[in-house]
Amino acid sequence: MNLHIVALFKFNESYLMEAVELFQTLVRETRKEEGCLQYDLIEDNEQKGTFFLMELWESTEHHNHHNGTDHLLNFRRDASKIMTSSIQVYKGFKVY
């Protein structure tokens, strides 16, 4: 069963270019992973510094593997230094 994920990030406005660079590397590398069906970065058009990752994984197991990859761990380490709040993550399976 496919796993859908929305991850919400809020960055300090002074570091938006750095945030986008971090996301570019993360998205590029994640899209190469087995089981990654969708991995898109969305910028909120009303709240500057707010981004969403829209993820679709073939299975929970594929996402679990993703959680241990170097590119994700490096992103978390570097992004945490310029974020204004913790990442909010919502996971679920399609109902209808």
ChimeraX attribute file (.defattr): number of C-alpha atoms within 10 A of each C-alpha:
attribute: neighborCount
match mode: 1-to-1
recipient: residues
	/A:1	9
	/A:2	17
	/A:3	19
	/A:4	20
	/A:5	20
	/A:6	17
	/A:7	15
	/A:8	19
	/A:9	21
	/A:10	22
	/A:11	21
	/A:12	15
	/A:13	14
	/A:14	10
	/A:15	14
	/A:16	17
	/A:17	11
	/A:18	14
	/A:19	22
	/A:20	15
	/A:21	10
	/A:22	18
	/A:23	19
	/A:24	13
	/A:25	14
	/A:26	20
	/A:27	17
	/A:28	13
	/A:29	14
	/A:30	19
	/A:31	15
	/A:32	10
	/A:33	15
	/A:34	13
	/A:35	19
	/A:36	19
	/A:37	17
	/A:38	17
	/A:39	18
	/A:40	14
	/A:41	17
	/A:42	12
	/A:43	15
	/A:44	13
	/A:45	9
	/A:46	7
	/A:47	9
	/A:48	13
	/A:49	21
	/A:50	19
	/A:51	20
	/A:52	19
	/A:53	19
	/A:54	15
	/A:55	19
	/A:56	22
	/A:57	22
	/A:58	16
	/A:59	16
	/A:60	18
	/A:61	12
	/A:62	16
	/A:63	21
	/A:64	11
	/A:65	12
	/A:66	19
	/A:67	12
	/A:68	10
	/A:69	13
	/A:70	12
	/A:71	18
	/A:72	19
	/A:73	14
	/A:74	13
	/A:75	15
	/A:76	14
	/A:77	11
	/A:78	14
	/A:79	20
	/A:80	14
	/A:81	11
	/A:82	17
	/A:83	19
	/A:84	15
	/A:85	12
	/A:86	11
	/A:87	14
	/A:88	11
	/A:89	12
	/A:90	9
	/A:91	12
	/A:92	12
	/A:93	13
	/A:94	8
	/A:95	4
	/A:96	3
